[in-house]
Amino acid sequence: MNQKIEEILKFALVNKASDIHLLFGVLPKIRVNGELRNVDGFTEVDNNLIEEMVLSLLTDKQKEDFKNQRELDFSFEAAENRFRCNVYFQKGSPACALRLISSQIPAFEELGIPDILRTFANYKQGFILVTGPTGHGKSTTVAAILDEINRTRAAHIVTIEDPVEYLIKPDKSIISQRELGNDTNSFDLSLRSCLRQDPNVVFVGEMRDLESISSALTIAETGHLVFSVLHTNSASQTIDRIIDVFPAESKDEIKVQLASAITAIVSQRLVPTINGERVPAFEILIATPAVKNIIREGKTFMIDNIIQTSADLGMVSLETSLAKLVLAGKITEEVALSFCTSQVDLENKLRRQKI
């Protein structure tokens, strides 16, 4: 590994950065609490050095794959920490984005995760989705739940990821962590063979297409607990996204299958706080019989109203979560409004509390 990239990794760790960016024509950057800033020590762009740093992260085989595919995902360890890396070409030159992954899976209390998410670790079967934009902690939330299972139950946990992010050390459970490219050639193939590996819990790193969604649903239907993530903004959008992947002639069947399997959908955001850090805000949908019936009938427009009126069942709207953060003095009202999906609803909640 290039000495300069080692210095950048250490700088990012010291500054508690979440990401590192190396691009042709741009000074090296890190992202701290959602904001990009320059890496100290670089006053001018040396494009040859940028390319040298990017390529120094790759093995000979990865360099060949990168040359052929023009982009590549992988993970590596350095400075006693793990990094998730995506290398790609832009303007004809190599570039990369690195995500820092803590060597320890954070505790629920440290993450600020609602207590109801901890109860998901007790489920023996079901289909639980954690959704939200890129970089908003979805994988960390799932890792915390999986580690809770690991510490409290004798189970076989199988993860299929691209790449593997958090390394889970076996405790009461045994862990099979499979990485695309190194341990399996495709999500589809690994999911189809997963049922022969005697799993209790399966984590699908990302449902990307019809095949991976269909396989994940089937595994959940056959009596396993399945977790996955999606890049969607809300519970209702998540349901629509899954159904829309399938051809028209299969949609009614998929609605029934999804309604049968789904257990919960969590949508989360990492929101900038007043003191310059970030705090999670959540939307939580629990798949009650009423929710399952709505999915079967394709009336997803009713989901938001059910969440609003089912707080006693553990459901939370994103606007409720944001309003609580505002009232607790953790975030500003302006920040809350920039992250909400219904400005009117959030303003009404804040107004009622102030009266």
C-alpha distance (Angstrom), angle and dihedral (degrees) to the residues before:
residue distance angle dihedral
M1 . . .
N2 3.80 . .
Q3 3.84 114.0 .
K4 3.81 92.0 -129.8
I5 3.80 93.0 54.8
E6 3.81 88.6 50.3
E7 3.81 88.5 55.0
I8 3.80 90.8 49.7
L9 3.81 91.9 50.1
K10 3.81 90.7 51.6
F11 3.81 91.2 46.7
A12 3.81 90.0 51.7
L13 3.80 91.8 49.7
V14 3.81 93.2 49.2
N15 3.81 90.4 50.3
K16 3.83 93.3 45.3
A17 3.78 92.0 -121.6
S18 3.78 121.5 176.3
D19 3.82 97.3 -155.1
I20 3.80 143.5 19.0
H21 3.83 125.1 -152.5
L22 3.80 126.4 -161.1
L23 3.82 114.8 -178.3
F24 3.78 137.6 161.7
G25 3.81 110.5 -97.7
V26 3.81 95.7 12.6
L27 3.80 132.7 94.6
P28 3.84 111.9 -111.3
K29 3.82 110.2 -87.8
I30 3.79 138.0 -161.0
R31 3.80 127.7 -162.8
V32 3.81 116.1 -132.8
N33 3.81 119.3 -178.2
G34 3.77 89.9 -17.5
E35 3.82 96.4 -50.2
L36 3.83 126.6 107.9
R37 3.81 119.1 -130.6
N38 3.80 135.6 169.5
V39 3.78 122.6 -95.3
D40 3.80 109.9 -113.0
G41 3.80 116.3 -112.3
F42 3.80 97.2 38.9
T43 3.81 114.5 100.5
E44 3.80 98.8 158.6
V45 3.78 136.9 26.9
D46 3.79 117.1 -102.7
N47 3.79 103.1 -172.7
N48 3.80 93.2 -171.2
L49 3.80 88.9 55.8
I50 3.82 91.6 48.2
E51 3.81 90.4 54.1
E52 3.81 91.9 44.3
M53 3.83 91.3 51.6
V54 3.79 93.5 48.4
L55 3.81 94.9 48.1
S56 3.83 92.0 45.1
L57 3.81 88.2 68.1
L58 3.82 91.9 62.8
T59 3.78 132.3 82.1
D60 3.81 118.5 -135.1
K61 3.81 90.7 -98.1
Q62 3.80 91.8 48.0
K63 3.80 90.3 50.4
E64 3.78 89.5 55.0
D65 3.82 91.9 47.2
F66 3.80 90.4 47.0
K67 3.80 91.2 50.9
N68 3.81 91.4 51.3
Q69 3.81 100.5 38.4
R70 3.84 97.5 33.6
E71 3.82 89.9 -138.8
L72 3.78 136.4 47.5
D73 3.82 140.5 -173.8
F74 3.79 121.7 -151.0
S75 3.79 142.7 137.2
F76 3.80 132.5 -131.9
E77 3.79 142.2 175.3
A78 3.80 125.0 -118.3
A79 3.80 135.1 153.2
E80 3.83 87.1 12.5
N81 3.80 90.8 -62.6
R82 3.80 136.3 99.9
F83 3.77 124.6 -120.8
R84 3.80 130.2 -166.2
C85 3.78 110.2 -147.1
N86 3.79 136.0 -166.7
V87 3.81 115.0 -171.7
Y88 3.79 118.9 -167.9
F89 3.78 143.2 154.5
Q90 3.79 123.8 -102.3
K91 3.81 123.9 173.6
G92 3.80 85.7 -0.9
S93 3.81 94.3 -61.8
P94 3.83 132.4 103.4
A95 3.81 117.5 -98.6
C96 3.78 135.0 168.5
A97 3.78 144.5 -161.0
L98 3.80 117.6 -153.6
R99 3.80 125.6 -164.1
L100 3.80 117.8 -156.9
I101 3.79 113.4 -133.5
S102 3.77 120.1 -163.5
S103 3.80 114.9 -117.3
Q104 3.81 86.9 -135.6
I105 3.79 124.8 55.0
P106 3.83 105.1 -121.8
A107 3.81 118.2 -118.5
F108 3.80 120.9 -111.2
E109 3.79 91.0 -109.4
E110 3.81 92.1 51.6
L111 3.80 91.4 50.3
G112 3.81 94.9 47.1
I113 3.81 91.5 -126.9
P114 3.84 116.6 167.2
D115 3.81 115.1 -106.5
I116 3.80 92.6 -116.7
L117 3.81 89.9 67.9
R118 3.80 89.5 59.4
T119 3.82 88.8 58.7
F120 3.83 89.3 61.3
A121 3.81 86.6 75.0
N122 3.83 88.6 66.8
Y123 3.80 94.7 58.5
K124 3.80 116.7 106.7
Q125 3.79 95.7 -162.8
G126 3.78 140.1 7.3
F127 3.79 143.7 90.8
I128 3.82 117.8 -86.4
L129 3.80 121.9 -178.3
V130 3.80 126.5 -165.6
T131 3.80 111.7 -162.5
G132 3.78 141.4 176.1
P133 3.80 141.5 105.9
T134 3.80 123.0 -45.2
G135 3.80 113.5 -78.8
H136 3.80 97.0 22.4
G137 3.80 99.4 114.2
K138 3.81 103.3 -94.8
S139 3.81 94.8 137.7
T140 3.81 91.7 45.3
T141 3.80 91.5 53.4
V142 3.81 91.8 50.0
A143 3.82 91.2 45.9
A144 3.82 90.4 53.9
I145 3.82 91.2 52.2
L146 3.82 92.3 46.0
D147 3.80 90.9 49.6
E148 3.80 89.7 50.5
I149 3.82 87.9 55.5
N150 3.80 89.1 45.8
R151 3.82 92.6 54.2
T152 3.81 97.7 42.3
R153 3.81 108.4 33.1
A154 3.80 139.3 48.4
A155 3.80 98.3 -125.7
H156 3.78 141.5 134.2
I157 3.80 108.7 -116.3
V158 3.81 116.3 -165.0
T159 3.81 119.6 -169.7
I160 3.81 125.0 -170.8
E161 3.80 110.4 -166.1
D162 3.80 142.5 162.9
P163 2.97 93.7 -125.4
V164 3.82 117.6 -3.6
E165 3.80 106.9 -113.3
Y166 3.81 114.8 178.8
L167 3.80 115.1 33.9
I168 3.81 107.8 -139.7
K169 3.80 114.0 -151.7
P170 3.85 111.2 -142.4
D171 3.79 114.2 -109.5
K172 3.81 118.7 153.9
S173 3.80 88.7 -17.1
I174 3.78 131.8 57.2
I175 3.81 117.2 -125.5
S176 3.81 129.6 -149.1
Q177 3.81 108.5 -172.6
R178 3.80 112.0 -173.0
E179 3.80 122.7 -168.0
L180 3.78 123.9 -155.8
G181 3.80 109.3 -114.0
N182 3.80 96.3 15.8
D183 3.82 103.0 50.0
T184 3.80 103.1 14.1
N185 3.78 136.7 17.2
S186 3.81 98.0 -137.9
F187 3.79 144.1 8.3
D188 3.79 89.7 -124.4
L189 3.80 94.6 54.2
S190 3.81 94.3 43.5
L191 3.80 92.1 49.0
R192 3.80 92.5 49.3
S193 3.81 91.2 51.2
C194 3.81 93.6 41.3
L195 3.80 94.6 87.3
R196 3.83 89.6 60.8
Q197 3.81 90.1 59.5
D198 3.84 94.8 69.9
P199 3.82 95.7 -118.8
N200 3.79 126.4 179.2
V201 3.82 95.6 -176.0
V202 3.81 127.7 27.5
F203 3.80 127.7 -169.1
V204 3.80 115.9 -163.8
G205 3.82 105.0 -161.8
E206 3.78 92.1 -146.6
M207 3.80 135.0 -8.6
R208 3.79 101.1 -135.1
D209 3.78 107.5 166.4
L210 3.79 147.2 0.7
E211 3.81 93.4 -75.3
S212 3.82 96.4 51.8
I213 3.82 93.0 43.3
S214 3.80 91.8 47.9
S215 3.82 92.2 48.2
A216 3.81 93.2 47.6
L217 3.81 90.5 50.8
T218 3.79 91.4 49.5
I219 3.82 92.4 50.5
A220 3.83 90.0 50.8
E221 3.80 91.4 47.8
T222 3.79 91.9 53.5
G223 3.79 93.2 64.4
H224 3.82 103.9 -85.3
L225 3.80 131.9 122.9
V226 3.81 108.2 -116.3
F227 3.82 127.8 -171.2
S228 3.78 125.7 -172.6
V229 3.81 141.4 157.3
L230 3.80 132.5 -128.6
H231 3.80 132.6 -173.3
T232 3.80 96.0 -122.8
N233 3.80 131.1 124.5
S234 3.80 103.4 -135.0
A235 3.80 145.1 10.6
S236 3.80 93.7 -102.3
Q237 3.81 91.8 48.5
T238 3.81 89.5 49.5
I239 3.80 92.3 55.1
D240 3.81 91.4 47.2
R241 3.82 91.7 47.6
I242 3.82 92.5 53.7
I243 3.80 93.9 47.1
D244 3.82 93.5 44.4
V245 3.81 91.9 57.4
F246 3.80 90.6 68.4
P247 3.82 125.2 76.9
A248 3.80 118.0 -98.0
E249 3.82 94.3 -104.8
S250 3.84 90.9 56.8
K251 3.81 100.3 44.8
D252 3.82 97.4 93.1
E253 3.80 90.8 49.7
I254 3.81 92.1 47.9
K255 3.81 91.7 49.8
V256 3.80 88.8 56.9
Q257 3.80 92.5 44.7
L258 3.80 93.7 47.6
A259 3.81 92.2 46.1
S260 3.79 89.5 52.5
A261 3.82 95.7 48.4
I262 3.80 106.1 34.6
T263 3.82 116.9 103.4
A264 3.80 105.1 166.2
I265 3.80 143.2 -16.7
V266 3.80 120.6 -149.7
S267 3.81 120.4 -169.0
Q268 3.79 115.6 -170.5
R269 3.79 142.0 -176.7
L270 3.80 131.7 -169.1
V271 3.79 104.4 -135.2
P272 3.85 125.8 -162.7
T273 3.79 111.8 -111.9
I274 3.79 129.8 -144.8
N275 3.82 91.0 -106.0
G276 3.82 93.3 54.4
E277 3.81 99.8 -99.0
R278 3.82 130.0 102.2
V279 3.79 130.6 -108.0
P280 3.83 128.9 -169.7
A281 3.80 124.2 -111.5
F282 3.80 118.8 -167.0
E283 3.77 143.6 -158.4
I284 3.81 110.6 -161.6
L285 3.80 126.2 -167.7
I286 3.80 119.2 -174.4
A287 3.81 114.8 -159.8
T288 3.81 100.5 -122.5
P289 3.83 120.1 170.3
A290 3.82 88.2 -95.2
V291 3.83 91.3 53.8
K292 3.81 92.0 47.2
N293 3.79 90.1 51.2
I294 3.81 91.1 50.9
I295 3.81 90.4 52.4
R296 3.80 92.1 49.6
E297 3.81 90.7 50.7
G298 3.82 93.4 44.9
K299 3.82 93.6 -121.8
T300 3.79 97.1 135.9
F301 3.83 90.7 148.8
M302 3.83 85.7 77.6
I303 3.83 94.0 58.8
D304 3.82 95.7 86.1
N305 3.81 91.7 54.0
I306 3.81 92.1 49.6
I307 3.82 90.5 52.0
Q308 3.82 90.3 50.0
T309 3.81 93.0 52.4
S310 3.82 100.2 39.6
A311 3.79 105.0 66.9
D312 3.80 89.4 127.2
L313 3.83 88.3 64.3
G314 3.80 93.2 53.0
M315 3.79 97.6 -95.6
V316 3.79 118.9 141.2
S317 3.79 131.3 -174.1
L318 3.79 119.4 -138.9
E319 3.82 89.3 -120.2
T320 3.82 91.3 54.7
S321 3.79 90.8 50.1
L322 3.81 92.1 48.5
A323 3.81 92.5 46.2
K324 3.81 90.6 53.8
L325 3.80 90.4 52.3
V326 3.80 90.9 50.6
L327 3.80 93.0 48.3
A328 3.81 90.6 47.3
G329 3.80 88.8 56.8
K330 3.81 93.7 -117.5
I331 3.81 99.4 115.6
T332 3.78 134.8 19.6
E333 3.78 123.5 -109.0
E334 3.82 89.5 -118.0
V335 3.80 91.5 56.7
A336 3.81 91.2 47.0
L337 3.81 90.9 52.4
S338 3.80 90.9 51.1
F339 3.82 91.4 56.2
C340 3.81 102.0 39.1
T341 3.80 125.5 99.9
S342 3.82 94.1 -148.1
Q343 3.80 114.8 39.0
V344 3.83 92.4 -176.3
D345 3.80 92.1 53.1
L346 3.80 92.9 48.6
E347 3.81 93.0 47.2
N348 3.82 90.3 49.9
K349 3.81 91.9 51.1
L350 3.80 92.0 49.8
R351 3.80 92.5 44.9
R352 3.82 92.6 51.8
Q353 3.80 90.7 51.8
K354 3.80 92.6 49.9
I355 3.81 96.3 50.2
